[in-house]
């Protein structure tokens, strides 16, 4: 068998990178995204912290995450994913385990700060930048497939955390979660990940190195990208929509627990994550052939309807239905942002440009949990905040469409 036949007989190594990134997403989103609602609920119930205080600590975590994201994208592009992801695994594990021993407000903020570092290193930015060199034709499918792990994390993370707390208590459950994440992820990060297909004599999508045409993409400068309508509209629209999403995810458990109970709240989160999984599967199938901006607007409009509906929901059925409706948007919003940046600015510029976009989005969205918590405590229920967030989603949908109504300029 000649070299060409041998290589064609094996699955392109890039898909192994996709699977590794998918596992990172499972653990990362379980503990640093969907876990936030569990932390707010458990720490307010067992440690006496107010919901607004824990929510503010969660927002502080998102601010730290935002401060790190710009460097994370650049570091992943320049140094490779291994050191960035390894740092994220350790930081996330230590912060989750430490929450079990948290009794003072300064400990609360310190641990959520460490969690922010971990989240940034295990983020969509890192995963998308890791995959950018490996795929050209199938970039949308690769990123969407990897981020299916985020939905799986939502389906299993909250039930496992809540079940562990009920069975073992907060301290033991959080400690076990931190230990398990380290044991599972570190070997994958060290043994599976590689920087680029060129290390294996391949081109993106599995082409042979000998088939290279020598064509190189022009590279965007950050200043040049920032002057485009495409950059500005993507940043603003996703900043607004992700502010809403962070607020929803962080408060989902305490939002529905008064009516559904802890077991029902776990079901609602799992249902939302399952809906996100279905949405991501559909996106993975069609991402490389659709208008990403119009699709994003549709997703945001669905979120508007779901939040408005939930604001007046008083029955178990209506809360579960609204959770599922909004769940469809959760996965797709997270995935669509890097896909738009990758398509419009290219693989060569992606790490630097999307790192900047993601950092700005994360900074804006960091305030979502705190705003939601403060509104809830001051107004006495989650109804008014949900209506406000529905309106914000509607505005974001208009902005993302507006940003695509002008041709992409040449790189500068």
N, C-alpha and C positions, 0 to 999 in steps of 0.2 A: 504493500500500500504506500503510495507516494505522500509527500507532506501535505499537499492540498487535500487529498482524500481523508487523511488522518484528522486534519483540523475540521473538515466539514462533518466528520462523524461524531464530533463532540459538541455538546452544548456550549455556546459562547460563554466565556467566563464572566462576562458582564452580568449575566442573569444570576450567577452566584452572588455577585455584589448586590444585586437587587434583593435577593433573599436575605442576605446579611443585614442590609439596611432595613428590611421589613421587620426583622427581629429586634433591631434597635428601636424602631418605632413602637413595637408592641410594648416593650418595657418602658421606654421613655414617656409615651403618652399615658400608660397605665398609672405611673407614679407622679408625673409632673403636670399633667393636664386634667385628666378625668379624676385623678386622686385629690385635686384641690377641693372639690365638694365634700369629700370624705373628711379631709383635714379640718375644714371649717366646721362641719357638723360634729366631729368627734372631739375636737379641742374645745369647742364652746360647751359641749355637754359634759365632758369629763374633767376639764381643767378650769372651768369658770370664766374663760375669756368670752367677751361679747362677740357677736357675729361681726359687728363693724370693725373691731380690733383685728380679728383674724383675717377679715377681708382686706384690711389695709396692709397687713403683713404679706398677703398673697400679691397685692398690687406692687408692693416693694420688691417681691421676687421677680415680677414681670419687668420692673424697671432695671433691675440688675441684668436680667436676661437681655433686655434691649441694649444696654451699655456694652454687652459682650458680643452681640451678633455681628457687628461690622467686622471686628477682628476675627471672629470665628470663620466667616466666609472667606476672608483673605488667607487665613492660616490654613484652612482646608485645601484651598487651591495651590498654595505654595509648599506646604509641608506634607500634604496627604492627610487622609482621614484618621489614620491610626492614633496619633498623639491627641488629636482633638476629641475623638470619641472615647478614648481611654480616660481622659480627664473628666469627661461628662459622666461616665459610668461611676467613677469613684465619688465625685461630688454629689451626684443624685443619691447614691446609696447611703452616704454619711448623713445627708440632710434628712432623709426619710427615717432612718433609724434614730436619729437624734430627736425627732419630734416626739417620740415616745417618752423622752425624759424632760420634756419642756414644761416648765411651771411658771416662768417669769416672762414678761413681755420682751425683754432684751434678748432672751434666748429664742423667742418666737421669730423676731425679726432677723437675727443672725442666721438661724437655720434656713429660713426662707430665702435669704440672700445667697447662701451656698446652693440651694436648690435652683435659683435663677442661673447660676453659673453652669450647673449640670444641664439644665434644660436647653440653654443656648448651644452647648456642645452636642446635644442629641437632637437638634432641631431640624425643621424642614430645610433650613439653609444649609446645614451640614450634609444632610442626606442628598439634597438636590445637587450641591456642588460636588459631592463624591461621585454621583452618577453622570454628571455633565460630560466628562471626557469619554465615557463608555458608549454613549448612544447619540445618534444624529437623527436618523429616520424614526426611531422608536423611543425618542426621549419622553414623550408624553405618556406612553404606555409604561415605560420603566419607572418613572417617578410615581405615577398613579398606583402601580402595582406595589412598589415599596411602601407607599403610605397607606395601603390596606392594613398594614400592621398597626397603624394608629387606631383604626376602627376596631380591630381585634383587641387592642389594649383597652379600649372603652368597654367592650363586651365582657372582658374577664377581670379587668383591674378593680373596678368598684365592687362587684360581688365578692371577690377574694379579700379585699381590704375590709369590707364591712363584716364578712363572715369570720375573718381572722380576729377582728376586734371582739365580736360576740363570743367567740370560742376561747381566745387566749388573753384578751385585754389589749389596750392600746399599745403599751410598751413592747410586748412580745410580738404583736402583729406587725408593727412598723419595723422592728428590728429584723424579723424574718424576711420582710419584703426587701429591705436593703441588702441583706446577705444574699438572697436568691438572685437579685438583679446582677450582682457582681459575678457570681459563679456562672451565670448563664451568658452574660455578654462579653466579658473580658476575653475568653478563649476565641470567640467569634471575631472580635476586633483584631486580635493579634494574628490569628492563623489564616483568616479568609481574605481580608481586605488587601487590595493592591491599588497603587495610585492611578494607573492608566493602562489601556490595552497595549500600548507600545512596549511595556515591560514584557509582554508575551508575544511580541512580534505581530500584533494585530492592529487593526483600525477600528474606529467606532462601529458598532453593530456587528462586529465579528469579521470584517474584511481583513484580507492579508496585507501585511506591510508593503509587500512588493507592488500592490495595486494602487499605491498612493499616487495621486495626481500632482501633488506638490502645492495645491491651492490652499492658501491660508486666509482665515477670516480676518477682517479689519477689527481692531480692538477699540472699544469705546473708552474714553476717559470718564471719570466720575462727573466732572463739571459739564462735559458735553451731554451726557445722559440726563443729568438733572435739568437741563434746559428744555427737554422734550416734553410735549403734552402727554406722551405715553407714560413716561416716568412719573410725572406729577399726578396724573389721574389714577394710575395704579396705586401709588402710595396713599393718596387721600381716600380712595374708595375702600381699599382693604384695611386701612387704619380704622375707619368707621365700623366696617362690618366685623372686623376681628375684635374691636373693643366690645361690641355686643356679644360676640361668641365667647370671649374670655369671661365676661360677666355671667353669661348663662351657664357655662360649664362649672364655674366656681361656686355657683349658688343652686345648681340643679337639685342636689340632694336636699338642702334645707328648704328649697322652694316647694317641693312636692311631698316631703316627709310628713307634714302635719295632717295631710289627708290620706296618703298611701302607707305611712309607717316606714320603718327602715327597710323591710323586705320589699315593699312596693316601690320605694325610692330606688333601690338597687335594680329592680325590674325596669323602671323608667329610664335609668342611665344605660342599662344594657340594650333596651329597645332603641334608644337614640343612637347608640354606637352601631347596632346592627343595621339601622337605616343608613348611617354614614357609610358602612361597608358596602351596602347595595349601591349607593350613589357613586362610590369610588370605583366599583366594578364596572358600572356603566361608563364612567368617564375614561377608565383605562381602555375600554373597547373602542371608543370613538375620539379620544383626545387629540390624535394626530390628524384628524380630518374635519374638525368643527371650528366655528368661530368662537374662540375662547372668551372674548369679551361679552358677546351676546349670551353665551352660556352662563357666564358669571352673573350677569344682570338677572337672568331667570332664577338662578339659585338665591340671589339676594331677595328677590320678590317673594319667593316661597318662604324664606325666613321671616319676612314682614308679616305674612299671613299667619304663620305659626305662632309668632310672639303675640300678635294681637288676639288670637284665639285663646292662648294660654292665660292672658291677662284676666279673662273672665271665666276661666274654667273652675268648676266647683265639684266635679265628680271625678272618680278614679278613671273612668273611660276617657273623659275629655283631656285629662292631664297626660295620660299615656299616648293618646292620639297626637296631641300637640308636641310631645317629646319626640315622637317618631317623625313628624313633619319637619321639625327643626333639625333633627338628626341628619336628614338627607343633606342639609346645607353644611353641616359641620365638616364632614370629610372633604367635600368638594371645594369649599372656600380655602382650606389649608393647602390643597393640591393645586388649585387654579393659579394662585399667585405666582409661584415659581415657574409654572408652565408658560404664563404670559411673558414673564421676564426673559425666560430662555428663548422663546420664539422671537421676541422683538429685539433682543440685544445679543443673542448668539452665545455659543458655548465658551468662547475665549474670554468674553467679558463677564460671564455669568457670576462667578464667585465674587468679584469685586462689586459689580452693580447690584446684584440681588442682596449681598450682605448689607449694603447701604439701605436698600428698600426695606429689608426685613428688620433692620435695627430701628428705622424710623417708625415702621408699623408697630413693632413691639413696644416702643416707648409710648406711643399714643394709646395702645390697647391696655397697657399696664394699669391704667386708671379704671378700667371697667369693673373689676371686682369691688374696689373701694366705693365707686360711685353707686353701684347696685346695693351694697351693704348699707351705706349711709342713707340712701333713699328709702330702703326697706325699714330701717330703724326709725327714721323720722316720720314716715307716712303710715307705718304700721302693717304694711302688706307688700307683696311683690307685684300687685296689679299695676300701679302707676309706673314703676320702673320698666315693666315689660312693654307698656304702651309707648314710652319714650324710646326704647330700643327698637321697637317696630318702625317708628318714624325715621330713626337714624339709618336703618337698613334700606329704607325706601330712597333716601337721599344718596346713599352709596351706589345703588343700582343705576341711578341717573348719571352719576359721575363716571362710572366705568364705561358706559356706552359713549358718553361725550368724548372720552379720551381716545376712542378708536376711530373717530370721524375725521381723521387727518392722516395722510400718508406718513410712514416712518421715515425720518430724514436719514442722511448718510452719517456713519459714525464720525465723531469728532472728539 
